[in-house]
């Protein structure tokens, strides 16, 4: 998803001056509980960033704020990962 950003944006986000902005972007991708693709949707959450995140389904495709999940239910030791095809901003 970061590769979709304009040239130079990622390197700018990695500077010390933009550390807080990058932190908020990454925190917007973290939810307070484990959600699997079998969960009844739609449902709203407040992300770690404090912003609202809506999980829904468009036909059979799980979406997070209208961004498509490309790989769902990757179980990790600290939660469940859903790969998405864009950044949540």
BELUR-V149711 format. One record per backbone hydrogen bond with DSSP energy under -1.0 kcal/mol. NH is the residue of the N-H (numbers start at 1). CO is the residue of the C=O. E is the energy in kcal/mol with one decimal. If there is no record, write none. Layout:
nh:NH co:CO e:E
nh:NH co:CO e:E
This chain:
nh:4 co:1 e:-1.5
nh:5 co:2 e:-1.5
nh:9 co:6 e:-2.0
nh:12 co:8 e:-1.9
nh:13 co:9 e:-2.4
nh:14 co:10 e:-1.4
nh:15 co:12 e:-1.4
nh:19 co:16 e:-1.3
nh:22 co:18 e:-2.4
nh:23 co:19 e:-2.4
nh:24 co:20 e:-2.3
nh:25 co:21 e:-2.2
nh:26 co:22 e:-2.6
nh:27 co:23 e:-2.5
nh:28 co:24 e:-1.3
nh:29 co:26 e:-1.6
nh:30 co:27 e:-1.6
nh:39 co:36 e:-1.8
nh:43 co:55 e:-2.2
nh:45 co:53 e:-2.7
nh:47 co:51 e:-3.1
nh:48 co:30 e:-2.5
nh:50 co:47 e:-2.2
nh:53 co:45 e:-2.9
nh:55 co:43 e:-2.9
nh:56 co:63 e:-2.5
nh:58 co:61 e:-2.9
nh:61 co:58 e:-2.1
nh:63 co:56 e:-3.0
nh:64 co:67 e:-2.6
nh:65 co:54 e:-3.1
nh:67 co:64 e:-1.5
nh:69 co:62 e:-2.7
nh:70 co:83 e:-2.6
nh:71 co:83 e:-1.4
nh:74 co:81 e:-2.7
nh:76 co:79 e:-3.1
nh:79 co:76 e:-1.1
nh:81 co:74 e:-2.9
nh:83 co:71 e:-2.5
nh:85 co:68 e:-1.7
